[in-house]
Amino acid sequence: MAQASTQAAYRPMSGRKRKSFRQHLQDNAGILFVLPAVITFLVFGLYTVIYSVILSFFRWNGFGKFSILPFACAPPACQFAGLDNFAYFLYQEPTMSGFFWQALQHNLIMAVFVTAGTVLVALPIAIALNRAAKGQTIYRVLIMLPMVTAGIAVFYVWSFIYEPDGLLNSVLESVGLGFAAAKQGWLGQPDRALTSLMIVMIWSSVPMAVILYLAGLQTIEKDLYEAAVIDGASAWQQLWNITWPLLLPVTVVIVITSINGVLQGYEMVYLMTYGGPAGHTEVVGLQIFKYGFGDQRQLGMASAMSWALFVLVFIVALVNLRIFRSRTEV
Amino acid sequence: MTTHKRLVSQLSLIAVAALVAACGTATTPAPQATSAPAATTAPAQPSGNEPELTMWTWKVFHVPGLEAVAKNFEAKEGVKVKITAYNPDEVYRTKITTSAQSGDLPDILSYWSGGQWELAATDQLVELTGVVDPAWKANFLSGTYEKSSTLTQSTYDTCQKDPKCTYKNLKVGQSFSVPYLAGQAFFVYANKEILQKAGLDPNKAPTTAEEWMDMMKTVKAKTGTPGLVTGEQNADVLHYWMFNPMMMTSCGQEKYDAIYNGNGSFADPCVLNVFKWINDIQTNDLWMPNILQTNIDPADVAFSQGKAAFDLGGTYTLGFLVAQGMKTENLLSFALPPLKGSAYSKLEVSAFALIDAMVTKTSKHQKEALDFIKFLTTPEQMAVFAKTVGDFPAVKVPLDPDKIGPVLVGLMSAFSGKSPFDTSKAQILEEPGKVLKLGLQQFITKETTPDDLVKKIDAANKAAWDAKGGPLK
């Protein structure tokens, strides 16, 4: 009682009880728990994003003074460029814009075929694994291997497979299909390099898609299939009318992550072809890398190109979501 | 609770330390025993407060050579120099960029010759204009210091016209670095055994490009071995190692400069003939298979394994081939031969600066750092470096096999004091350069022809010079 009156004396106007520090902590525990993540995001996420947006309007080689907090840009190493960086590779300079649009075309081809290939390969594997009565664990481990193997090692092994005297040509020759072998190597011929790269991309992205599909398949009630069998539905009809529609949300995730990965990625191209032969596998990510970290060090240009790519990825993701949402809502 | 807090703080410290350590990829090989001669002066007695200098490079295999020189410097001056390599190139560039921002550059930097202007323009380097006196200048090979370590009039003019140039505040004649590594790329190596198998004279180098093409055809016809290999995955290789020297001999320096500087056309017969000759390598099926996916080192490895009769490389190639197990007596080397009817009957080859050393403004020991780069670029210490690493110094070293090794003596003897490239004022712009590089690769993929390519390059060159306000006069 005495305690209550003392508290009232301290806060006569509000009429509220004064909370102890402990109570404050308890009330705001949620905020405290997310604070480290928020701070990390603000410093390493938002700040760098804003920095990159502002940088895309400047020419800067990385040596002179450039900062956004407080703002500083010391010429001649740093110069305001306005929209020049964007104009340069989008339309203004015919040579460089030609290279950019060609690289973007490769990105889009890859996005379509790698995504379609991943879905078409992963879904049957997931269905087969889901139905396997024995040895499921072994099969799953085998399927997951590409996902857990170090990328750099995998890419080099594939490069060896694709060489003129590599495994693929040897196998083709040994089974009497020597005419189909790539004399200049599968990554060395313009008509096959992009396809060969996409095969490796599909190979490395299938395991994750299989995991997601398996998880999705296990949520489908068996009753649905039993009812369909009673109604006389064939296996194909079950797949098309039950499995595929119920797996659409999973497919949305796979499609968006795959397109996003393919449009932004460049590591595999960097390691396996460096954009060759004669620019036939050049992608925008690799161009950004070359502008930013090559001997030109045009960091503003690299940022501008990154944002152009972001806009494309964003639009593609929105379109995908819209298409799939309309299908799943029906 | 106190114990718990202590544990948490210790774990945090370990995590931060691990994170910081993981950010760097520094490679500091342990000092190696070297047969390099020590400095002749008596070792300076350390007083205990001598500064320790730091020097960065991106060439890991240069570290033992630089350390050998550093050891001699320590013996003479009592100042220690710690050499650290960061590689590959992109990592080194990023390391320098971030260190320049945080003021953590080393005392001495190695950097690509001609690339130091961007660092100099942002006040990162100690100016050496006037510091490099005539006696010091006399040490350098012709075409190195005066061409790429001093800001020339033509480099200045091009920069002033280019809105993107980031070193407009520099003046003609300013200098911020000295070269210590040089080389040249216009060398062809032949495998004598393969030439002999094809019935060719293994000791006779071709005097014209046509003769060389015939030799490659003979090798292919008689042994089935492809004629030529080089690191074509790197688009610069065909451009700088083959096309440019052949164009220079074919057209002569005046026309070469005029064409690149926007005052001439790539359709000129002297250029078109070079394109046709390079295209003929493909039409005669003389390239090693998978050539467009073969980079410089794998190309040299393939050549050393007898997968091609000829290897297009540079001064630095020889050491690599020997390291791969090739015997020098099995190698025939010659400068890239000119086409018949060329403006020059022979390409005079001189050294070209590749790596410069410079003192940073943030160095607390600028005098000692300057003393070290002066010491490094003396003929005696450059000989130590050259012998240790087998690479070509930018300084006139004694042509003594005992001092620099027999291989380098042979190569250095092949150099003439003057090359048309020394006085060339050609500016190769980025955009037409890209078209040219891609076009040369497209000869191999059969996607373009010499006639088509000259049209594309002319258009790109005109557009690029127009964007800079007109051709370079």
Interface residues (C-beta under 8 A of the other chain):
Chain A: R59 N61 G62 F63 G64 K65 A74 P76 A77 C78 Q79 E93 P94 T95 M96 F99 S159 E163 P164 K183 Q184 G185 L187 G188 Q189 P190 T273 Y274 G276 P277 A278 G279 H280 F293 G294 D295 Q296 R297 Q298
Chain B: D89 E90 R93 T94 T97 A100 Q101 W112 G115 E118 L119 A121 T122 Q124 K164 C165 T166 Y167 K168 N169 Q233 A235 P289 N290 I291 L292 Q293 N295 E430 E431 P432 K434 V435 L438 Q441 Q442 I444 T445 E447 A459 A460 A463 A464 A467
